[in-house]
């Protein structure tokens, strides 16, 4: 079974909206771990979802660095 890497974009009425290579796709929120949050990097294999904590931290740091660059005077 194929493993899909995505980022949680948002949650809507029982669905998790996941960004996968620039395209969003809806998945049932029920297959996600309870601790899943917007911005988490996840791997989806069938109806099993795992959160990649280290990849999520790395992504958050990249975003923070970009924001700091943009707002520097």
Helices and strands as residue ranges (DSSP letters): E 3-12, E 15-20, E 23-28, G 29-31, E 41-45, E 48-51, H 53-71
